[in-house]
Amino acid sequence: MKEIPQKAGCGAVSEGQQERLRLVADLASLLLADNATMTTAESCTGGLIAGALTDMAGSSAWFEQSVVTYSNRAKQDLLGVPSMVFEQHGAVSEACVLAMAAGAQERSGATVAVAASGIAGPDGAVPGKPVGTVWLGWALDGQLSAELLHLQGDRLAVREQAVLHALRGTIARIRNRE
């Protein structure tokens, strides 16, 4: 078997990765302390939130599942988002992420759900919703909440920032209920 040489700097962890790892560790501690579980429903992040959560060894003790619902039909079929949400508000909306979070929590039985829908770019902007518009939604203890983000940067930067905001928001919501 041929050995592949390592590039200089391989294995180095960026500041963003370090923050993500720290946030996931904090979230895991909170969930384990409450004997709670988590699920994600993702569109624009394409599973990156779940990926961040499952980067941590032992995450199966508190992470239930993730659903990547990129199309409106998938959001309807897999999460129960009503068609009128798309007709009246669009997929990138508070109404949509609240329905996504509620559907993910209900279907998984998890204690907390986080949902993401947005426009990561470079295309997809519509009037009133430029590239970088991301809605995050949460379901926790029967309470729904959402947050609108206006993120800057290219597609990768928008998605990475959305993941960090999702983790921070989940931690804040769990801490606020205590």
Rosetta blueprint (number, residue, H / E / L):
1 M L
2 K L
3 E L
4 I L
5 P L
6 Q L
7 K L
8 A L
9 G L
10 C L
11 G L
12 A L
13 V L
14 S L
15 E H
16 G H
17 Q H
18 Q H
19 E H
20 R H
21 L H
22 R H
23 L H
24 V H
25 A H
26 D H
27 L H
28 A H
29 S H
30 L H
31 L H
32 L H
33 A H
34 D L
35 N L
36 A L
37 T L
38 M E
39 T E
40 T E
41 A E
42 E E
43 S L
44 C L
45 T L
46 G L
47 G L
48 L H
49 I H
50 A H
51 G H
52 A H
53 L H
54 T H
55 D L
56 M L
57 A L
58 G L
59 S H
60 S H
61 A H
62 W L
63 F E
64 E E
65 Q E
66 S E
67 V E
68 V E
69 T L
70 Y L
71 S L
72 N H
73 R H
74 A H
75 K H
76 Q H
77 D H
78 L H
79 L H
80 G L
81 V L
82 P L
83 S H
84 M H
85 V H
86 F H
87 E H
88 Q H
89 H L
90 G L
91 A L
92 V L
93 S L
94 E H
95 A H
96 C H
97 V H
98 L H
99 A H
100 M H
101 A H
102 A H
103 G H
104 A H
105 Q H
106 E H
107 R H
108 S H
109 G L
110 A L
111 T L
112 V E
113 A E
114 V E
115 A E
116 A E
117 S E
118 G E
119 I L
120 A L
121 G L
122 P L
123 D L
124 G L
125 A L
126 V E
127 P L
128 G L
129 K E
130 P L
131 V L
132 G L
133 T E
134 V E
135 W E
136 L E
137 G E
138 W E
139 A E
140 L E
141 D L
142 G L
143 Q E
144 L E
145 S E
146 A E
147 E E
148 L E
149 L E
150 H E
151 L L
152 Q L
153 G L
154 D L
155 R H
156 L H
157 A H
158 V H
159 R H
160 E H
161 Q H
162 A H
163 V H
164 L H
165 H H
166 A H
167 L H
168 R H
169 G H
170 T H
171 I H
172 A H
173 R H
174 I H
175 R H
176 N H
177 R H
178 E L
